[in-house]
């Protein structure tokens, strides 16, 4: 049982994550509550990916999702450090050394590239000038040729350390051939890569010293208040 004072809050995990709220709350006296549903909360903070990621890390902590790790610069730095140690490179080499020592693009390299493309192309999608469309098409072709794995490619020909589903690749090439490219061209590929990062690395990362350092760095959100008005949370 926990007692909340004025300014306290509850149900934060259900707003930040996809989890359902697992606790019930009862007011011990006449109380004014402000309720914010998940959709409203996302509208308020959704444009600030880094801020939302930091908030999720502070509230969810060990229950955080991979997206909060990817969108928080400090968390991403520590994840790369963790992966570098797993691959025998350690912190001394850093992200730049990791890339130079790897012939193929990693999942994190590719996620960064696709996210950067989407951020760059979004404003261009709204432009009416044909040259803007050509810029997006050209960049899509460059990314596709450097990332996607053609059928029957040998290990030497593969450009990354993972494979996208054939259906995802085919859709990308279809948009390029039909000149339908946009900021959303690689969204399915980006989603697949994020899921793969979560499956391959998130659990082990949460057991690492780097993750403990992350939690100490971001701190947590303390529930509390300074009034005699109280809500009892069970």
N, C-alpha and C positions, 0 to 999 in steps of 0.2 A: 504494500500500500504506500502510495506517495501523495503528499499534500502539495498542491500548487497554489501559489499566491497570485495577487494581481499582476498581470503581465506574463504569467506562465502560459504554457501551451501544451497541447497533446495531439496525437494523431499525425505527427510530422512524417513518420516513415511512410505512411500511406500516400501522402502528397508527393514526396520526393521519389519514392520507388514504386514498383508495380505490386508491392506486397499489401495485403489487407491489414487493417488495424487489428491488433490482437488483444487490446485491453479495453475495458469499459470504464466510463467515468461517471461520477455522480456529484452533483453540487450539494454541499452541506448547508448552504444558505442561499438567499436570493442573489443571483449572479447574472451579469451581462456577458454574453459570449459573442465573439466574432468568428464566423465560419467562412473558410475559404476552400472551395473545392479544387480538385486537381487541375481542371481545365482553366479556371481563373488564375490559379497560381502560375501555370505554365505561360499564360499570356503576359503576366506581370514580369516574369524573369526570363522567359524563353529566349529573348534576343541576346542575352548575356550568357553565352555558353560557359565561359570560364567561371563566372560568378555562380551559376547554377551547379557546376561541377564541384566547386569548393563547398557550397552549402550542403550538397549531398554527402561529400566526404565527412564533413563535420557532424552531420546528423546520423548518417547510416553507418559510418566507420567500417567495421568488418563486413557489413552487408552491402557495401557500395557496389555499383555496377561498373563494368569496364568503361562505359562512356564517361563516367565521372573521372576516371583515371586518365583517359586520353585527352580530355578537355582541360585538365588542370596542369599547367606547365610544370609545377614542382613534382606532381605525381608521375607525369610522363617522363621526366628526367630520371626519377628513381626507378621506374620500370625499365628504362633503357640500361641503367646501371646494373640492375638485377639480371637482365638478359645478357649483358656483356660478361658478367661474372659466370653465368651458366655456360657461356661459350668460351670461357678461358681468357677473356680479354681484360676484364676488371675495369675499375674506374679510371685508371691512368690513361687508357686509350681514348675514352670519351666517344661521343656519337660519331664525330668525324672519322676517327680511326676505325670505328666499326664498319662504316660504309666503305672505306678504302680497302679494308681487309676482306670484304665480301664481294664475290663476283656477281651475286644475284641480289635482287631487291628483297628486302625483308618485308614482313607484314606491316611493320610500323612505317617503313619507307613509303610503301604503297598507300597506306591510309593517309599519310601526310600529303602525298601528291594528289590524291583524289579529293581530299577536303580542300586543298588549295585551289584546285580547278573549280570546284563548285562555288567557292567564295568569290573567285575572280569572274566566273561566267554569269552569275546571277544578275548583276547590273546590266550585262551585255544582252541578256535575254529580253530586256525591256526596250532595248534600242531598236529603231526601225531601219537603220542604215544597213544595207547589204554587206559592207565591209566588216561590220561587227559579226554577222553570221559566219562570214568566211574565217574570221579569227577563231571562233569557237570550233568550227569544223576542223580547221588545221590543228588546233591543240588536241582535239579528241583523237585525231589520227595519230598524232605523236604519242599520246599516252597509250592508245591501244597497241601500237606497234612495239612499245617498250615494255608493256605489262602483260598483255594477253598471250596465252599459250595456244598455238595452233594445233589442231589435231595431228597426232602421230609425231609430234616433236620429240627429238631425242633429249636426253638429260643435258647434253652440251648446248642444245638450242634453247632450252628453257631459260627465261630471263628473271625468274623469281623462285623463291623457295616454297611455293605453294601453287595450287592450281584452282582457278575459278571454275565453277560449274559450266558445262558447255552451253547450257541454255542462257546463262548470263552473258557469255562471250558472244553468242550468236545475236542476241538482242543489241549489243553494243555495235557490232559490225553492221547490223541491219540499219540502225539509225544513221551510221556514217554513210553507207551506200545510198540511202534514200534521202540524205541531207536533212535529217530530222534532229540533228544534234542540239543539245541544250545543256544547261547547268545540271539537269537531272539525268543525263546520259549514263553516268557511272554510279547512280544512287544504289542500285541493286548490288553492284560490285562492292561498293563501300560498306553496305550493310553486311554482306557475306564476310568481308574481311574483319569487321568489328566482332562479329560472332566467333570467327576463328581465333582471333586474339584472346577472346574471353575463354574459349574452350582450352586453348593451348597453354595460356600463361597465368590467368587471373588467380586461380586457386593457389598455385605455387607462390605467386607474388605476395599473396596475403599472408603467407607463412614465413616471409623473408624479413631480414633486418631492415631492408629498405622500406618495407611497408610500415613497420613499427616506427621508423624515422618519419615517415609521411604523417602518421596519425599524431605524433608529437608536434610536428610542424604546423599542421592545420588546426590543431586543438579540437574542441567540441562545443556544441551548443548546450549551455546549461539552462535548465528549466528552473524558474523561480519567480520571485517578486518581493514586494515590500509591504503588502497590505494584510489586514486580518481577513479579507475575503479569500476563501479557499475553495479549491476543487479537489476532491479526493479521487485519485486514479488508482484503480485496482487491476 
